[in-house]
Amino acid sequence: MRKLFYVLFAFIALTVTAQAQETKSHYVSASLSLANSNGQQFSQSSYASIEYGIVRKGVAYGLSVGRGQINGDVMTNTTGQNLRNYFWEVRVQPTFPLGSVTGNVILGAGSYFATSDAGFIEYGVGVSKSYGDISYGLTYSNWNGGDYVTPSVSYAF
């Protein structure tokens, strides 16, 4: 696991260094990851998140925060889990044209807050369609050992 984190950060450093002269474009995104539930309820197998990032030369670099197992009151956390269900993740997402849509590859790493877990990785592929500053996307990824389909909405600025 530690090697995967090193590879991710080395990739980020090399890409940022190679593109240091490029103009930045920012984005915010909201998404809901839906899993093959394996008998779990929707609220136990779904993950909501928001992401902020920059785009340089077709590569998005983002920081995502969210909550796993969206059951219970999200603000007061009545499930008794404190911060255990909340997570952060850094992502690198190269993009490329695919006809009328844009394709992307996702590589991410992160951890849950308030846990001693070693962390998790995410990898996957997706497509998005832009209408002005708004983009709608759909991603298939393996996140923390589970397969997810994630619809998202992004705003570029």
Summary of the structure (lengths in Angstrom):
residues: 157
radius of gyration: 15.9
end to end distance: 34.3
largest distance: 49.8
contacts: 478
relative contact order: 0.19
helix: 13%
strand: 57%
